[in-house]
Amino acid sequence: MTASSTLAPALGGHATCLSCHTVDLTVTDSAVAAGADWRCVRCGQRWDARRLAAVTAYTQWLSERTVPANQPEPSR
């Protein structure tokens, strides 16, 4: 998965911090895909396309391995 493919569905919107979900109205998703980075004004995290892609991939990986509380774990 590349950074550009991860951001493709969101292009056209504004950059959003994946830690606290604050939207930065001064940075667009297109600018991030083109190489821009920004620091979240709320929590101070620094974001760029590469880090956004890494966090998104990790979140997806984690969700595929997390068992809901009401379901038994699959046998191995």
mmCIF file of the N, C-alpha and C atoms, coordinates in Angstrom:
data_MODEL
# 
_entry.id   MODEL 
# 
loop_
_atom_site.group_PDB 
_atom_site.id 
_atom_site.type_symbol 
_atom_site.label_atom_id 
_atom_site.label_alt_id 
_atom_site.label_comp_id 
_atom_site.label_asym_id 
_atom_site.label_entity_id 
_atom_site.label_seq_id 
_atom_site.pdbx_PDB_ins_code 
_atom_site.Cartn_x 
_atom_site.Cartn_y 
_atom_site.Cartn_z 
_atom_site.occupancy 
_atom_site.B_iso_or_equiv 
_atom_site.pdbx_formal_charge 
_atom_site.auth_seq_id 
_atom_site.auth_comp_id 
_atom_site.auth_asym_id 
_atom_site.auth_atom_id 
_atom_site.pdbx_PDB_model_num 
ATOM 1   N N  . MET A 1 1  ? 0.851   -1.168  0.000  1.00 0.00 ? 1  MET A N  1 
ATOM 2   C CA . MET A 1 1  ? 0.000   0.000   0.000  1.00 0.00 ? 1  MET A CA 1 
ATOM 3   C C  . MET A 1 1  ? 0.896   1.230   0.000  1.00 0.00 ? 1  MET A C  1 
ATOM 4   N N  . THR A 1 2  ? 0.633   2.156   -0.880 1.00 0.00 ? 2  THR A N  1 
ATOM 5   C CA . THR A 1 2  ? 1.422   3.372   -0.934 1.00 0.00 ? 2  THR A CA 1 
ATOM 6   C C  . THR A 1 2  ? 0.657   4.505   -0.281 1.00 0.00 ? 2  THR A C  1 
ATOM 7   N N  . ALA A 1 3  ? 1.385   5.548   0.030  1.00 0.00 ? 3  ALA A N  1 
ATOM 8   C CA . ALA A 1 3  ? 0.741   6.698   0.661  1.00 0.00 ? 3  ALA A CA 1 
ATOM 9   C C  . ALA A 1 3  ? -0.333  7.288   -0.239 1.00 0.00 ? 3  ALA A C  1 
ATOM 10  N N  . SER A 1 4  ? -0.059  7.376   -1.538 1.00 0.00 ? 4  SER A N  1 
ATOM 11  C CA . SER A 1 4  ? -1.033  7.989   -2.428 1.00 0.00 ? 4  SER A CA 1 
ATOM 12  C C  . SER A 1 4  ? -2.290  7.136   -2.545 1.00 0.00 ? 4  SER A C  1 
ATOM 13  N N  . SER A 1 5  ? -2.154  5.784   -2.544 1.00 0.00 ? 5  SER A N  1 
ATOM 14  C CA . SER A 1 5  ? -3.347  4.958   -2.634 1.00 0.00 ? 5  SER A CA 1 
ATOM 15  C C  . SER A 1 5  ? -4.162  5.024   -1.350 1.00 0.00 ? 5  SER A C  1 
ATOM 16  N N  . THR A 1 6  ? -3.501  5.220   -0.218 1.00 0.00 ? 6  THR A N  1 
ATOM 17  C CA . THR A 1 6  ? -4.203  5.333   1.053  1.00 0.00 ? 6  THR A CA 1 
ATOM 18  C C  . THR A 1 6  ? -4.992  6.625   1.112  1.00 0.00 ? 6  THR A C  1 
ATOM 19  N N  . LEU A 1 7  ? -4.459  7.689   0.544  1.00 0.00 ? 7  LEU A N  1 
ATOM 20  C CA . LEU A 1 7  ? -5.113  8.992   0.615  1.00 0.00 ? 7  LEU A CA 1 
ATOM 21  C C  . LEU A 1 7  ? -6.086  9.236   -0.532 1.00 0.00 ? 7  LEU A C  1 
ATOM 22  N N  . ALA A 1 8  ? -6.044  8.421   -1.562 1.00 0.00 ? 8  ALA A N  1 
ATOM 23  C CA . ALA A 1 8  ? -6.843  8.665   -2.759 1.00 0.00 ? 8  ALA A CA 1 
ATOM 24  C C  . ALA A 1 8  ? -8.326  8.901   -2.474 1.00 0.00 ? 8  ALA A C  1 
ATOM 25  N N  . PRO A 1 9  ? -8.981  8.093   -1.615 1.00 0.00 ? 9  PRO A N  1 
ATOM 26  C CA . PRO A 1 9  ? -10.401 8.329   -1.402 1.00 0.00 ? 9  PRO A CA 1 
ATOM 27  C C  . PRO A 1 9  ? -10.709 9.661   -0.728 1.00 0.00 ? 9  PRO A C  1 
ATOM 28  N N  . ALA A 1 10 ? -9.744  10.209  0.013  1.00 0.00 ? 10 ALA A N  1 
ATOM 29  C CA . ALA A 1 10 ? -9.997  11.427  0.771  1.00 0.00 ? 10 ALA A CA 1 
ATOM 30  C C  . ALA A 1 10 ? -9.536  12.691  0.057  1.00 0.00 ? 10 ALA A C  1 
ATOM 31  N N  . LEU A 1 11 ? -8.931  12.559  -1.111 1.00 0.00 ? 11 LEU A N  1 
ATOM 32  C CA . LEU A 1 11 ? -8.415  13.746  -1.786 1.00 0.00 ? 11 LEU A CA 1 
ATOM 33  C C  . LEU A 1 11 ? -9.519  14.774  -1.991 1.00 0.00 ? 11 LEU A C  1 
ATOM 34  N N  . GLY A 1 12 ? -9.168  16.032  -1.794 1.00 0.00 ? 12 GLY A N  1 
ATOM 35  C CA . GLY A 1 12 ? -10.134 17.094  -1.959 1.00 0.00 ? 12 GLY A CA 1 
ATOM 36  C C  . GLY A 1 12 ? -10.616 17.661  -0.639 1.00 0.00 ? 12 GLY A C  1 
ATOM 37  N N  . GLY A 1 13 ? -10.408 16.916  0.451  1.00 0.00 ? 13 GLY A N  1 
ATOM 38  C CA . GLY A 1 13 ? -10.799 17.388  1.769  1.00 0.00 ? 13 GLY A CA 1 
ATOM 39  C C  . GLY A 1 13 ? -9.637  18.054  2.455  1.00 0.00 ? 13 GLY A C  1 
ATOM 40  N N  . HIS A 1 14 ? -9.764  18.251  3.738  1.00 0.00 ? 14 HIS A N  1 
ATOM 41  C CA . HIS A 1 14 ? -8.706  18.853  4.533  1.00 0.00 ? 14 HIS A CA 1 
ATOM 42  C C  . HIS A 1 14 ? -8.008  17.787  5.356  1.00 0.00 ? 14 HIS A C  1 
ATOM 43  N N  . ALA A 1 15 ? -6.749  18.043  5.651  1.00 0.00 ? 15 ALA A N  1 
ATOM 44  C CA . ALA A 1 15 ? -5.950  17.112  6.436  1.00 0.00 ? 15 ALA A CA 1 
ATOM 45  C C  . ALA A 1 15 ? -6.567  16.938  7.820  1.00 0.00 ? 15 ALA A C  1 
ATOM 46  N N  . THR A 1 16 ? -6.574  15.690  8.294  1.00 0.00 ? 16 THR A N  1 
ATOM 47  C CA . THR A 1 16 ? -7.158  15.381  9.593  1.00 0.00 ? 16 THR A CA 1 
ATOM 48  C C  . THR A 1 16 ? -6.161  14.588  10.423 1.00 0.00 ? 16 THR A C  1 
ATOM 49  N N  . CYS A 1 17 ? -5.946  15.003  11.643 1.00 0.00 ? 17 CYS A N  1 
ATOM 50  C CA . CYS A 1 17 ? -5.048  14.320  12.565 1.00 0.00 ? 17 CYS A CA 1 
ATOM 51  C C  . CYS A 1 17 ? -5.652  12.976  12.937 1.00 0.00 ? 17 CYS A C  1 
ATOM 52  N N  . LEU A 1 18 ? -4.883  11.904  12.771 1.00 0.00 ? 18 LEU A N  1 
ATOM 53  C CA . LEU A 1 18 ? -5.390  10.581  13.118 1.00 0.00 ? 18 LEU A CA 1 
ATOM 54  C C  . LEU A 1 18 ? -5.346  10.316  14.616 1.00 0.00 ? 18 LEU A C  1 
ATOM 55  N N  . SER A 1 19 ? -4.654  11.151  15.378 1.00 0.00 ? 19 SER A N  1 
ATOM 56  C CA . SER A 1 19 ? -4.609  10.975  16.833 1.00 0.00 ? 19 SER A CA 1 
ATOM 57  C C  . SER A 1 19 ? -5.838  11.563  17.515 1.00 0.00 ? 19 SER A C  1 
ATOM 58  N N  . CYS A 1 20 ? -6.146  12.818  17.210 1.00 0.00 ? 20 CYS A N  1 
ATOM 59  C CA . CYS A 1 20 ? -7.252  13.484  17.907 1.00 0.00 ? 20 CYS A CA 1 
ATOM 60  C C  . CYS A 1 20 ? -8.400  13.876  16.977 1.00 0.00 ? 20 CYS A C  1 
ATOM 61  N N  . HIS A 1 21 ? -8.244  13.596  15.680 1.00 0.00 ? 21 HIS A N  1 
ATOM 62  C CA . HIS A 1 21 ? -9.286  13.833  14.676 1.00 0.00 ? 21 HIS A CA 1 
ATOM 63  C C  . HIS A 1 21 ? -9.586  15.307  14.424 1.00 0.00 ? 21 HIS A C  1 
ATOM 64  N N  . THR A 1 22 ? -8.626  16.168  14.723 1.00 0.00 ? 22 THR A N  1 
ATOM 65  C CA . THR A 1 22 ? -8.785  17.590  14.445 1.00 0.00 ? 22 THR A CA 1 
ATOM 66  C C  . THR A 1 22 ? -8.519  17.843  12.962 1.00 0.00 ? 22 THR A C  1 
ATOM 67  N N  . VAL A 1 23 ? -9.405  18.587  12.324 1.00 0.00 ? 23 VAL A N  1 
ATOM 68  C CA . VAL A 1 23 ? -9.252  18.934  10.909 1.00 0.00 ? 23 VAL A CA 1 
ATOM 69  C C  . VAL A 1 23 ? -8.447  20.216  10.812 1.00 0.00 ? 23 VAL A C  1 
ATOM 70  N N  . ASP A 1 24 ? -7.428  20.204  9.937  1.00 0.00 ? 24 ASP A N  1 
ATOM 71  C CA . ASP A 1 24 ? -6.614  21.401  9.706  1.00 0.00 ? 24 ASP A CA 1 
ATOM 72  C C  . ASP A 1 24 ? -7.095  22.058  8.421  1.00 0.00 ? 24 ASP A C  1 
ATOM 73  N N  . LEU A 1 25 ? -7.771  23.167  8.539  1.00 0.00 ? 25 LEU A N  1 
ATOM 74  C CA . LEU A 1 25 ? -8.355  23.843  7.385  1.00 0.00 ? 25 LEU A CA 1 
ATOM 75  C C  . LEU A 1 25 ? -7.325  24.544  6.506  1.00 0.00 ? 25 LEU A C  1 
ATOM 76  N N  . THR A 1 26 ? -6.059  24.575  6.947  1.00 0.00 ? 26 THR A N  1 
ATOM 77  C CA . THR A 1 26 ? -5.024  25.228  6.153  1.00 0.00 ? 26 THR A CA 1 
ATOM 78  C C  . THR A 1 26 ? -4.270  24.257  5.263  1.00 0.00 ? 26 THR A C  1 
ATOM 79  N N  . VAL A 1 27 ? -4.503  22.952  5.422  1.00 0.00 ? 27 VAL A N  1 
ATOM 80  C CA . VAL A 1 27 ? -3.788  21.941  4.640  1.00 0.00 ? 27 VAL A CA 1 
ATOM 81  C C  . VAL A 1 27 ? -4.809  20.998  4.009  1.00 0.00 ? 27 VAL A C  1 
ATOM 82  N N  . THR A 1 28 ? -4.718  20.831  2.686  1.00 0.00 ? 28 THR A N  1 
ATOM 83  C CA . THR A 1 28 ? -5.631  19.917  1.999  1.00 0.00 ? 28 THR A CA 1 
ATOM 84  C C  . THR A 1 28 ? -5.007  18.534  1.867  1.00 0.00 ? 28 THR A C  1 
ATOM 85  N N  . ASP A 1 29 ? -5.857  17.539  1.658  1.00 0.00 ? 29 ASP A N  1 
ATOM 86  C CA . ASP A 1 29 ? -5.370  16.183  1.408  1.00 0.00 ? 29 ASP A CA 1 
ATOM 87  C C  . ASP A 1 29 ? -4.521  16.134  0.142  1.00 0.00 ? 29 ASP A C  1 
ATOM 88  N N  . SER A 1 30 ? -4.878  16.941  -0.847 1.00 0.00 ? 30 SER A N  1 
ATOM 89  C CA . SER A 1 30 ? -4.096  16.997  -2.080 1.00 0.00 ? 30 SER A CA 1 
ATOM 90  C C  . SER A 1 30 ? -2.681  17.496  -1.813 1.00 0.00 ? 30 SER A C  1 
ATOM 91  N N  . ALA A 1 31 ? -2.553  18.492  -0.946 1.00 0.00 ? 31 ALA A N  1 
ATOM 92  C CA . ALA A 1 31 ? -1.228  19.021  -0.601 1.00 0.00 ? 31 ALA A CA 1 
ATOM 93  C C  . ALA A 1 31 ? -0.400  17.963  0.127  1.00 0.00 ? 31 ALA A C  1 
ATOM 94  N N  . VAL A 1 32 ? -1.029  17.213  1.010  1.00 0.00 ? 32 VAL A N  1 
ATOM 95  C CA . VAL A 1 32 ? -0.323  16.150  1.735  1.00 0.00 ? 32 VAL A CA 1 
ATOM 96  C C  . VAL A 1 32 ? 0.145   15.078  0.753  1.00 0.00 ? 32 VAL A C  1 
ATOM 97  N N  . ALA A 1 33 ? -0.719  14.692  -0.170 1.00 0.00 ? 33 ALA A N  1 
ATOM 98  C CA . ALA A 1 33 ? -0.356  13.694  -1.174 1.00 0.00 ? 33 ALA A CA 1 
ATOM 99  C C  . ALA A 1 33 ? 0.795   14.178  -2.051 1.00 0.00 ? 33 ALA A C  1 
ATOM 100 N N  . ALA A 1 34 ? 0.905   15.500  -2.206 1.00 0.00 ? 34 ALA A N  1 
ATOM 101 C CA . ALA A 1 34 ? 1.979   16.087  -3.016 1.00 0.00 ? 34 ALA A CA 1 
ATOM 102 C C  . ALA A 1 34 ? 3.265   16.295  -2.221 1.00 0.00 ? 34 ALA A C  1 
ATOM 103 N N  . GLY A 1 35 ? 3.249   15.963  -0.923 1.00 0.00 ? 35 GLY A N  1 
ATOM 104 C CA . GLY A 1 35 ? 4.469   16.054  -0.131 1.00 0.00 ? 35 GLY A CA 1 
ATOM 105 C C  . GLY A 1 35 ? 4.444   16.988  1.059  1.00 0.00 ? 35 GLY A C  1 
ATOM 106 N N  . ALA A 1 36 ? 3.342   17.677  1.281  1.00 0.00 ? 36 ALA A N  1 
ATOM 107 C CA . ALA A 1 36 ? 3.258   18.593  2.423  1.00 0.00 ? 36 ALA A CA 1 
ATOM 108 C C  . ALA A 1 36 ? 3.146   17.814  3.726  1.00 0.00 ? 36 ALA A C  1 
ATOM 109 N N  . ASP A 1 37 ? 3.521   18.458  4.808  1.00 0.00 ? 37 ASP A N  1 
ATOM 110 C CA . ASP A 1 37 ? 3.304   17.887  6.129  1.00 0.00 ? 37 ASP A CA 1 
ATOM 111 C C  . ASP A 1 37 ? 2.753   18.981  7.021  1.00 0.00 ? 37 ASP A C  1 
ATOM 112 N N  . TRP A 1 38 ? 2.248   18.602  8.178  1.00 0.00 ? 38 TRP A N  1 
ATOM 113 C CA . TRP A 1 38 ? 1.717   19.595  9.091  1.00 0.00 ? 38 TRP A CA 1 
ATOM 114 C C  . TRP A 1 38 ? 1.772   19.070  10.511 1.00 0.00 ? 38 TRP A C  1 
ATOM 115 N N  . ARG A 1 39 ? 1.679   20.000  11.458 1.00 0.00 ? 39 ARG A N  1 
ATOM 116 C CA . ARG A 1 39 ? 1.624   19.658  12.879 1.00 0.00 ? 39 ARG A CA 1 
ATOM 117 C C  . ARG A 1 39 ? 0.223   19.994  13.375 1.00 0.00 ? 39 ARG A C  1 
ATOM 118 N N  . CYS A 1 40 ? -0.384  19.046  14.049 1.00 0.00 ? 40 CYS A N  1 
ATOM 119 C CA . CYS A 1 40 ? -1.733  19.251  14.577 1.00 0.00 ? 40 CYS A CA 1 
ATOM 120 C C  . CYS A 1 40 ? -1.697  20.349  15.639 1.00 0.00 ? 40 CYS A C  1 
ATOM 121 N N  . VAL A 1 41 ? -2.598  21.316  15.501 1.00 0.00 ? 41 VAL A N  1 
ATOM 122 C CA . VAL A 1 41 ? -2.641  22.429  16.456 1.00 0.00 ? 41 VAL A CA 1 
ATOM 123 C C  . VAL A 1 41 ? -3.205  22.002  17.802 1.00 0.00 ? 41 VAL A C  1 
ATOM 124 N N  . ARG A 1 42 ? -3.916  20.890  17.839 1.00 0.00 ? 42 ARG A N  1 
ATOM 125 C CA . ARG A 1 42 ? -4.528  20.441  19.087 1.00 0.00 ? 42 ARG A CA 1 
ATOM 126 C C  . ARG A 1 42 ? -3.598  19.546  19.905 1.00 0.00 ? 42 ARG A C  1 
ATOM 127 N N  . CYS A 1 43 ? -3.032  18.500  19.258 1.00 0.00 ? 43 CYS A N  1 
ATOM 128 C CA . CYS A 1 43 ? -2.231  17.539  20.022 1.00 0.00 ? 43 CYS A CA 1 
ATOM 129 C C  . CYS A 1 43 ? -0.736  17.597  19.719 1.00 0.00 ? 43 CYS A C  1 
ATOM 130 N N  . GLY A 1 44 ? -0.342  18.346  18.683 1.00 0.00 ? 44 GLY A N  1 
ATOM 131 C CA . GLY A 1 44 ? 1.070   18.522  18.381 1.00 0.00 ? 44 GLY A CA 1 
ATOM 132 C C  . GLY A 1 44 ? 1.714   17.433  17.543 1.00 0.00 ? 44 GLY A C  1 
ATOM 133 N N  . GLN A 1 45 ? 0.951   16.416  17.121 1.00 0.00 ? 45 GLN A N  1 
ATOM 134 C CA . GLN A 1 45 ? 1.516   15.354  16.283 1.00 0.00 ? 45 GLN A CA 1 
ATOM 135 C C  . GLN A 1 45 ? 1.867   15.897  14.908 1.00 0.00 ? 45 GLN A C  1 
ATOM 136 N N  . ARG A 1 46 ? 3.011   15.450  14.372 1.00 0.00 ? 46 ARG A N  1 
ATOM 137 C CA . ARG A 1 46 ? 3.414   15.851  13.019 1.00 0.00 ? 46 ARG A CA 1 
ATOM 138 C C  . ARG A 1 46 ? 2.988   14.757  12.058 1.00 0.00 ? 46 ARG A C  1 
ATOM 139 N N  . TRP A 1 47 ? 2.350   15.160  10.948 1.00 0.00 ? 47 TRP A N  1 
ATOM 140 C CA . TRP A 1 47 ? 1.810   14.228  9.964  1.00 0.00 ? 47 TRP A CA 1 
ATOM 141 C C  . TRP A 1 47 ? 2.317   14.526  8.569  1.00 0.00 ? 47 TRP A C  1 
ATOM 142 N N  . ASP A 1 48 ? 2.504   13.480  7.785  1.00 0.00 ? 48 ASP A N  1 
ATOM 143 C CA . ASP A 1 48 ? 2.778   13.570  6.358  1.00 0.00 ? 48 ASP A CA 1 
ATOM 144 C C  . ASP A 1 48 ? 2.150   12.333  5.717  1.00 0.00 ? 48 ASP A C  1 
ATOM 145 N N  . ALA A 1 49 ? 2.210   12.232  4.393  1.00 0.00 ? 49 ALA A N  1 
ATOM 146 C CA . ALA A 1 49 ? 1.555   11.126  3.697  1.00 0.00 ? 49 ALA A CA 1 
ATOM 147 C C  . ALA A 1 49 ? 2.098   9.775   4.140  1.00 0.00 ? 49 ALA A C  1 
ATOM 148 N N  . ARG A 1 50 ? 3.397   9.686   4.353  1.00 0.00 ? 50 ARG A N  1 
ATOM 149 C CA . ARG A 1 50 ? 4.004   8.416   4.746  1.00 0.00 ? 50 ARG A CA 1 
ATOM 150 C C  . ARG A 1 50 ? 3.505   7.964   6.127  1.00 0.00 ? 50 ARG A C  1 
ATOM 151 N N  . ARG A 1 51 ? 3.455   8.895   7.063  1.00 0.00 ? 51 ARG A N  1 
ATOM 152 C CA . ARG A 1 51 ? 2.995   8.530   8.411  1.00 0.00 ? 51 ARG A CA 1 
ATOM 153 C C  . ARG A 1 51 ? 1.498   8.224   8.413  1.00 0.00 ? 51 ARG A C  1 
ATOM 154 N N  . LEU A 1 52 ? 0.719   8.991   7.672  1.00 0.00 ? 52 LEU A N  1 
ATOM 155 C CA . LEU A 1 52 ? -0.712  8.707   7.565  1.00 0.00 ? 52 LEU A CA 1 
ATOM 156 C C  . LEU A 1 52 ? -0.942  7.301   7.011  1.00 0.00 ? 52 LEU A C  1 
ATOM 157 N N  . ALA A 1 53 ? -0.178  6.923   5.985  1.00 0.00 ? 53 ALA A N  1 
ATOM 158 C CA . ALA A 1 53 ? -0.312  5.596   5.387  1.00 0.00 ? 53 ALA A CA 1 
ATOM 159 C C  . ALA A 1 53 ? 0.070   4.508   6.385  1.00 0.00 ? 53 ALA A C  1 
ATOM 160 N N  . ALA A 1 54 ? 1.129   4.741   7.149  1.00 0.00 ? 54 ALA A N  1 
ATOM 161 C CA . ALA A 1 54 ? 1.576   3.747   8.128  1.00 0.00 ? 54 ALA A CA 1 
ATOM 162 C C  . ALA A 1 54 ? 0.533   3.546   9.226  1.00 0.00 ? 54 ALA A C  1 
ATOM 163 N N  . VAL A 1 55 ? -0.018  4.633   9.735  1.00 0.00 ? 55 VAL A N  1 
ATOM 164 C CA . VAL A 1 55 ? -1.020  4.532   10.801 1.00 0.00 ? 55 VAL A CA 1 
ATOM 165 C C  . VAL A 1 55 ? -2.300  3.887   10.273 1.00 0.00 ? 55 VAL A C  1 
ATOM 166 N N  . THR A 1 56 ? -2.695  4.240   9.061  1.00 0.00 ? 56 THR A N  1 
ATOM 167 C CA . THR A 1 56 ? -3.884  3.643   8.455  1.00 0.00 ? 56 THR A CA 1 
ATOM 168 C C  . THR A 1 56 ? -3.695  2.147   8.248  1.00 0.00 ? 56 THR A C  1 
ATOM 169 N N  . ALA A 1 57 ? -2.531  1.744   7.745  1.00 0.00 ? 57 ALA A N  1 
ATOM 170 C CA . ALA A 1 57 ? -2.250  0.322   7.534  1.00 0.00 ? 57 ALA A CA 1 
ATOM 171 C C  . ALA A 1 57 ? -2.240  -0.432  8.864  1.00 0.00 ? 57 ALA A C  1 
ATOM 172 N N  . TYR A 1 58 ? -1.646  0.154   9.885  1.00 0.00 ? 58 TYR A N  1 
ATOM 173 C CA . TYR A 1 58 ? -1.614  -0.493  11.195 1.00 0.00 ? 58 TYR A CA 1 
ATOM 174 C C  . TYR A 1 58 ? -3.020  -0.633  11.772 1.00 0.00 ? 58 TYR A C  1 
ATOM 175 N N  . THR A 1 59 ? -3.833  0.391   11.639 1.00 0.00 ? 59 THR A N  1 
ATOM 176 C CA . THR A 1 59 ? -5.201  0.343   12.138 1.00 0.00 ? 59 THR A CA 1 
ATOM 177 C C  . THR A 1 59 ? -5.984  -0.760  11.441 1.00 0.00 ? 59 THR A C  1 
ATOM 178 N N  . GLN A 1 60 ? -5.810  -0.887  10.131 1.00 0.00 ? 60 GLN A N  1 
ATOM 179 C CA . GLN A 1 60 ? -6.484  -1.944  9.381  1.00 0.00 ? 60 GLN A CA 1 
ATOM 180 C C  . GLN A 1 60 ? -5.983  -3.313  9.832  1.00 0.00 ? 60 GLN A C  1 
ATOM 181 N N  . TRP A 1 61 ? -4.676  -3.471  9.963  1.00 0.00 ? 61 TRP A N  1 
ATOM 182 C CA . TRP A 1 61 ? -4.084  -4.731  10.408 1.00 0.00 ? 61 TRP A CA 1 
ATOM 183 C C  . TRP A 1 61 ? -4.636  -5.113  11.783 1.00 0.00 ? 61 TRP A C  1 
ATOM 184 N N  . LEU A 1 62 ? -4.675  -4.149  12.687 1.00 0.00 ? 62 LEU A N  1 
ATOM 185 C CA . LEU A 1 62 ? -5.158  -4.394  14.036 1.00 0.00 ? 62 LEU A CA 1 
ATOM 186 C C  . LEU A 1 62 ? -6.635  -4.792  14.045 1.00 0.00 ? 62 LEU A C  1 
ATOM 187 N N  . SER A 1 63 ? -7.445  -4.123  13.236 1.00 0.00 ? 63 SER A N  1 
ATOM 188 C CA . SER A 1 63 ? -8.879  -4.427  13.207 1.00 0.00 ? 63 SER A CA 1 
ATOM 189 C C  . SER A 1 63 ? -9.142  -5.827  12.662 1.00 0.00 ? 63 SER A C  1 
ATOM 190 N N  . GLU A 1 64 ? -8.274  -6.327  11.791 1.00 0.00 ? 64 GLU A N  1 
ATOM 191 C CA . GLU A 1 64 ? -8.439  -7.672  11.259 1.00 0.00 ? 64 GLU A CA 1 
ATOM 192 C C  . GLU A 1 64 ? -8.069  -8.738  12.287 1.00 0.00 ? 64 GLU A C  1 
ATOM 193 N N  . ARG A 1 65 ? -7.341  -8.358  13.318 1.00 0.00 ? 65 ARG A N  1 
ATOM 194 C CA . ARG A 1 65 ? -6.880  -9.311  14.316 1.00 0.00 ? 65 ARG A CA 1 
ATOM 195 C C  . ARG A 1 65 ? -7.562  -9.162  15.671 1.00 0.00 ? 65 ARG A C  1 
ATOM 196 N N  . THR A 1 66 ? -8.392  -8.172  15.810 1.00 0.00 ? 66 THR A N  1 
ATOM 197 C CA . THR A 1 66 ? -9.092  -7.935  17.061 1.00 0.00 ? 66 THR A CA 1 
ATOM 198 C C  . THR A 1 66 ? -10.396 -8.716  17.073 1.00 0.00 ? 66 THR A C  1 
ATOM 199 N N  . VAL A 1 67 ? -10.604 -9.471  18.129 1.00 0.00 ? 67 VAL A N  1 
ATOM 200 C CA . VAL A 1 67 ? -11.824 -10.268 18.274 1.00 0.00 ? 67 VAL A CA 1 
ATOM 201 C C  . VAL A 1 67 ? -12.809 -9.479  19.119 1.00 0.00 ? 67 VAL A C  1 
ATOM 202 N N  . PRO A 1 68 ? -14.029 -9.278  18.618 1.00 0.00 ? 68 PRO A N  1 
ATOM 203 C CA . PRO A 1 68 ? -15.032 -8.587  19.427 1.00 0.00 ? 68 PRO A CA 1 
ATOM 204 C C  . PRO A 1 68 ? -15.268 -9.321  20.742 1.00 0.00 ? 68 PRO A C  1 
ATOM 205 N N  . ALA A 1 69 ? -15.629 -8.601  21.772 1.00 0.00 ? 69 ALA A N  1 
ATOM 206 C CA . ALA A 1 69 ? -15.793 -9.161  23.112 1.00 0.00 ? 69 ALA A CA 1 
ATOM 207 C C  . ALA A 1 69 ? -16.851 -10.253 23.170 1.00 0.00 ? 69 ALA A C  1 
ATOM 208 N N  . ASN A 1 70 ? -17.852 -10.208 22.310 1.00 0.00 ? 70 ASN A N  1 
ATOM 209 C CA . ASN A 1 70 ? -18.936 -11.185 22.369 1.00 0.00 ? 70 ASN A CA 1 
ATOM 210 C C  . ASN A 1 70 ? -18.708 -12.404 21.482 1.00 0.00 ? 70 ASN A C  1 
ATOM 211 N N  . GLN A 1 71 ? -17.527 -12.518 20.852 1.00 0.00 ? 71 GLN A N  1 
ATOM 212 C CA . GLN A 1 71 ? -17.234 -13.662 19.990 1.00 0.00 ? 71 GLN A CA 1 
ATOM 213 C C  . GLN A 1 71 ? -16.018 -14.415 20.530 1.00 0.00 ? 71 GLN A C  1 
ATOM 214 N N  . PRO A 1 72 ? -16.066 -15.749 20.468 1.00 0.00 ? 72 PRO A N  1 
ATOM 215 C CA . PRO A 1 72 ? -14.900 -16.508 20.910 1.00 0.00 ? 72 PRO A CA 1 
ATOM 216 C C  . PRO A 1 72 ? -13.758 -16.367 19.916 1.00 0.00 ? 72 PRO A C  1 
ATOM 217 N N  . GLU A 1 73 ? -12.548 -16.499 20.413 1.00 0.00 ? 73 GLU A N  1 
ATOM 218 C CA . GLU A 1 73 ? -11.381 -16.453 19.523 1.00 0.00 ? 73 GLU A CA 1 
ATOM 219 C C  . GLU A 1 73 ? -11.379 -17.685 18.640 1.00 0.00 ? 73 GLU A C  1 
ATOM 220 N N  . PRO A 1 74 ? -10.945 -17.519 17.373 1.00 0.00 ? 74 PRO A N  1 
ATOM 221 C CA . PRO A 1 74 ? -10.886 -18.680 16.482 1.00 0.00 ? 74 PRO A CA 1 
ATOM 222 C C  . PRO A 1 74 ? -9.797  -19.652 16.972 1.00 0.00 ? 74 PRO A C  1 
ATOM 223 N N  . SER A 1 75 ? -10.051 -20.949 16.778 1.00 0.00 ? 75 SER A N  1 
ATOM 224 C CA . SER A 1 75 ? -9.059  -21.947 17.192 1.00 0.00 ? 75 SER A CA 1 
ATOM 225 C C  . SER A 1 75 ? -7.896  -21.928 16.216 1.00 0.00 ? 75 SER A C  1 
ATOM 226 N N  . ARG A 1 76 ? -6.726  -22.196 16.739 1.00 0.00 ? 76 ARG A N  1 
ATOM 227 C CA . ARG A 1 76 ? -5.524  -22.131 15.900 1.00 0.00 ? 76 ARG A CA 1 
ATOM 228 C C  . ARG A 1 76 ? -5.010  -23.485 15.602 1.00 0.00 ? 76 ARG A C  1 
# 
